[in-house]
Structure formats: C-alpha cells, structure tokens
Amino acid sequence: MMELWKKVGFRNFIIKCIIFVFIGIMLQVVVSNYFSHTAFFKEYLEIPSAFYVEPTLFKVFLVNAFLFGLVAFILRSFEKIKNIKDFNFKKHQYIFLALAIIIFIGHYFFKFLINQNLEFFMQNATFWAVVKIIFHLLFFTALGLGIFGLHFLKYVLKEYKREIIFFISIAVGFFILMRLVHGLWQYFSSTIAYILYRIFGIFFADVTYIPFVPTGFVSGGGPMLGIGSFKAVIGGSCSGIDSFLLFTALYALLFILDHKKIKKPLAILLFFVGAIGMFLTNVLRILLLFIVGAYVDKDFAIGMFHTNAGWILFIIYFFIFWTLASRLIYKNEKKIKK
C-alpha cells in the first residue's frame, strides 16, 4: 500500500476525491444543521415539500446506486487507477470553482423566488422540483471540474470509455432494482423496531413502541420508537433494505468477477454470515440514531446523522467483512488485487 501511495498520480487523485467529498459533506452540515434553522431561512428560503421529488427515498436510492456503480467501476479498473496520471492545477479551474459558488448561491436565490411567488410556482411544482435537482447536479459538476480540471476529464473520457459505460449501466440497473424491491422494507423495519424496543426496555425507563404509525412521507409510515421525548418512525430509509441490497449486489459482483478464484460453497456460506452482519450493522445505526436524538441533538440525529451514518457504516462494515472473508474464500489464499 505504501508503494502505491508513493505514486504521485494515485496519491493526488485520492486527495482530490477526499476534498470533493469533504466539501459536499461540510456544506450539508452547515445547511442542514445551522442555516436551515435560522429565522432568515425560514422566512425567505423555506419552500413546501411539493418541490422535492421523493426527497428521502430518491436521495437514498441515488446515493446507493452511485456508490455501487463506483465500487464496481473501481473493481473493474483498479489496475488503471493505480497508474492514473497526475495533472497540475490550471487557471481554468478557478473559473469552475467560482461557477460552483455562483450556482450554489443561485440555488438559494431560486428558492427565494419560489418562497416569494409560491402561487405561481405551485402551478407546476414537479417541473420546478426537477429544476431544483438540476441546480444540485450543476453545482457538483462545476465543483468537480474545479477540483480535478478539464484536462483530467478529457483524460478519463479517453482512457476509461468502457469503464464509464460499465459504471453507468451498473448504477442505473441497481437504481431500478432498488425501486422494484424496496416494498420489502416493512419486514426489515418491523424486525428492527421490535429488537430495539426490547433493547431499549432493558436500559431506559421511558420507551415508546407503536407497531405502525401512518405518515405523509413516500413510505407511508412504519413502526414508531422513542426514548423519552425523542420519537421517530422507522420508515423505508431507516429499514436497511437498501444497505442489504447493496451488500448483496456487491457481493454478487465480486463473486462473478472472481468466480474462478474462489471456493464457491464457502463463499455462499459466508454471504449469509455477511448478510446477517449487515442487518445487525443497520440495527446499530438506528440504535445510535435514537441515542443521539434523545441525549445529544434531535435535529442532528434526524438530519446529518440519519443522512450519512448509513453509507459510512456500510463502507466500514463491508471493508472489514471482505478483508476477513477474502482470506478464507480465495483458492491458495489469492485475493482480489488491490
């Protein structure tokens, strides 16, 4: 690994990726946990839920599909990525960084226009909701070009054509699959809620448990849990069905890519072990969410923590699981090249 890190192109690429993700997360923290709670935001920038296209589920599906496609892309082209070229920072990148800032501000100006002219925009809320999504896409595109540069984009489009098509196909296919199987989330939510209800009952005095509570969200409701004054419905985005599906699809992808190198019966057995572990990881996520909501900060729990804890725990869990599992299932102790 140290030899790989010594490669300038690979090292700088990883650093730029970290910067890109860090900026995205920090903006979310500032906006979700601070700016959106100010009096100014509530008076001038707050807009109805009609301008959000399936806000929670759509984002979860999109992030999971992107994550799965990205992992598949890395697995397929890691040998190329290890020798990726390095590009110096160019002046045009300042333009894209400035453009990203303008788009970011423009997004909130757009929300201000909706807020101040609600009757007009409500006539075609779905269309303007899509426009709002386009603002987000344009912002991250401009930010990416500002950090990586046009020269890097041209290089990637030239050297990674097949891998990009593979990435898009996998991501879109996985997105569609999630939409099709997401209806199973009720079974996951009910099981998690009951398990946590029993756990909470051991350690906390004031525990709330209602098997099903209807809500106005896309999922339609779910079991309600509570510790003290903090109560929340465990709906579709909390059920863990997406993480479970992501784990299954990723494991299947690795199985297909390396089917000649692995001990198939043992690999199948370890899948069930890993799937149970994935389910328990989500139980841990929801447990931590309720503890944070009850004893730290409610808004942080249902906002930043709820949005990011899932994918962070998934990456940590899958990395640990696959590191251990790969030592057992590969013939002659062979592993996927890293």
N, C-alpha and C positions, 0 to 999 in steps of 0.2 A: 504493500500500500504506500509506503514511504517513497519507493521508486516511482510510483505512479504520480504522487503529489509533486515530485520534482519536475515533472513535465510542465513547462510554462503554460502551454495552451490549455491543458486539462485543468490546472490549478486556477487560472484566471477565469475559465468558463464556470467552474463551481462557485467561485467567489461572486461572480456577476449574478448567477442564479440565486444565491443567498440574498444578495442585495435586493433583487427584484421581489422575492417572496417577503423579505423583511419590510419593505416599503408598503406592500399590499396589506400585510397584517397590521402594521402600525397605523395606517390610515383607517383601517376598520376599527381598531381600538379607540382612536381619537374620536371618530364619528359616532360609533355605536355607544360608547360608554360616557362620553363627555358632551360633544357638540349637540347630539340629538336630544339631550335633556335640558338644554338651555332655553330660556324664555324666548330668545330671538328665533331659534329654530322652530319651536312650537307655534309661534305666531306667524312667521313668514315662510317657512320651508316645509312644514309638515303637510303631507298630502294623503288622501284616502287610500285604503288598501286596494281599491279598484285599479290603481295604476301600478300594481305589482302583479306580474304574471306568475301565479303559483309561487309566491315568494320563498317559502321554506323548502318545499319539495323540489322545486325547479333547481334551486341552488345546490341542494344536496345531490341530486341526480347529475347535474353538470360537473360539480367538483369530483364526484366519484368516477364519472366517465372519463374525465380528463386525466385523473390520477391513474386509472387503469391503463388508458391508452399510452400515457407517458412511461409507465413501468414496462409495458410491452415493447415500446419503442426502444428503451434503454437496453432491455434484454437482447433485442434483435441486433442492435448496432453498437454494442459496448466496445467492441474492438476498434471501431472507427472513432468513437468518442474518446477513447484513451489517447488517441493521436490527433485530436482536434487542433486546428490551427489557432494561433493567437493573433489578435488584431489590436493595434494601438487605438487609443481614443481619438476620434476625428471631430473636427469642428462642427460638422453637421449634426452630431449627437446632441449638442447644446440646443439646437433648434427643436429637436424632437422632445427633449426634456421640458423646454418652455411650452411646447404644444401640449404636452401632457398636463401641465399646470393649468393652461387655458381651458382645456377640455374639462378638467376637474371642477374649475370654477363655473364653467358653462353649464355643467350638470346641475349645480345648485341654483344657478340663475333660471334654468328650465323649471326646476321645482318651485321656485319663487313665482314664475309665471303661472304655473298650474294653481298654486295656492291663491293667487290674486284674481284668477279668472276661472274659477272652478266650474262654473256653469257651462262655459264654452268647451273646456277640455273633457268634461264628463260626457259630452255627446258622443265621443269616440274614445273611451278610456283605454280600450285594448290596444288601439293603434299607438297612442301616446305612451303606453306601458312598454311597447316594443322599442319606441324611440329612446326611452329611458335606458333600456338594456344596451342599445347601440352606443350610448354615451359611455357606458362601462367598458364595452369592447374597444372603443376608440382610445379610451384612456390607457388601458393596459397595452394596447398595440403601440401607442406613442411612447409609453414608458419603456417597453421592451426595446424599441428601436433606439431610444436614448441611451439605454444601458449597454446594449450589445452592438448597435450600429448597423447601417445598411450593408456595409461590406460583409459583415458576418451573416446577415440574412441571405445575401446573394450566394455566399459560400455554402450555406446549409441547403438552399434550394437546388444547388447544382450537385452537391455531393450526397444528399440524403433524400433523393426523389422517391425511391421505393419505400424507404423507411417512413417518410411522411404520409404516403398513401396508406401504408400499413397502420400507422398511428390513427389517422382519421377514420379508417374502416373499423378498427377495434373500438375506438371511443364511441362512435355513432352506434355500432352494434350493441355495445354494452349499455348505452343510454336507453335504447329501445327495450332491451331485455329488462332493465330495472323498472321501466314503466309497466311492463307486462306482468311482472311477478310481485310488484310492490303491494298488491292486495293481501298478501300473506302476513303483512306487518302486525295484524291484530293478535295473531298467535304469539309472536315474539313479545309484543307489548304486555299482554296479559301475564305471560310467564315471568317476565322481568319484574312487573309490578308486584306480583304475589311474593316472589323471592325477596325483594327489597322490603316489602311490608313485614315479613317475618323477621328480617334482619333488624330493621328499624325498631320493631317491637321489643327487641332484646336490649337495645342501648338507649332508646328515647322514650319518654313518657307520653308526650302528646303527638301521636301518629295518626294521620288520616289515610284511609283507603276506601275508594269507591270503585267498584269493578268497571263502570263505564260512565263517562260524562260527555255529552254531546258538545261540540264546539262549532264555531263558524269557519274553521280552517278547512283546507282541502281534504285532510284525512278524515274529517267529520267527528272526531272525538277520540276517546280512549280511556283507559283506567287512570284515575287520579290518585296521586300520592302526596303526602305532605308531612313536614316536620315542623311543628309549631305553626307559625303564621305563613310559612313558605309552602305553597301548594302548587303543583303543576300536573298537567295531563301528559301522560306518556303516549304521544301520538306516533305517526308514521316516521317522523325524522328522528325520534328517540328510540325506536324499536330495535335498531341494529340490523334490520333486514338488508340494508344497503351494504353495510360492512361485511355481513355474512356472504352476500352475493359477490362482493368484490374479492373476498378471500377465496371463494370457490372458483371464480373465473380466473384469478391469478394463479392459483394452484394448478388448475387445469391447463393453463397456458404453459407453465413450466413443465408439466407432465408431457404435453405434446411436443414441446421443443426438445426435450431431453429423454424421450421415451426409450431410446436405445441404450442409454447410460444408467438407467435406474432399475432398482429392484421393484417391479410393479406391485406385487402383493403387499409388500411393506409400505410402499408409497400410498396405496389405497387405505391401508390401516391408519397411517399417520394423518391422512386427510381428515378422518373422523375425529382424531385426537385434536388436530389443529382447529377444526370447526367448533368443537366444544370450547376450546380455549378462546376462540374469537367471540363466542357468545358470552362467556364469562368476562371478557375484557369490556364488552359493552355494558354488562351489569355493573362493573366497576366504574365506568364512565358516568352512568346515571346516578350511582351511589354518591360519587364525588360531586356531581351537579347539585344534588339535594343538600349535601353538607355545606357546599359553598353558598348556596342560596339561603340556607337557614342561618348560617353563622358568619358569613363574610359579606356578601353583597348580592341582593336579589337580581338587580339589573345586569351585573356582570355574569351571573350564573346563566340566565336565560338569553344573554346576548353573546358576548365574546367567548365565554367558556363553552356554551352549547354549540356554537358555530365551529369552533376549532379543535375542541378536545377529541372529537371522533376521529378525524384524519390523522392527528398527531399520535394518538394511541394505536391506531391501525398500523401506521408505519413502524412504530416501535415494536409492536407485537409481532408483525409479520417478519421483520428483520431478525428478531431473536428466534422465532419459531423456525424460520427457514435456515438460519445458521446452524441450529442444532439438528434439524431434520435432514439437511443435506449431507451431514456426516454419516447418516445411517442408510439412506436410500440409494446413494450412488455406488455403482459397482466399482470395486477396487478403490473405494474412498475418493472417487472422482467427484468434483463439484462443478457447478457452472462457473465458467471463467468470469472473474471479476476484474 
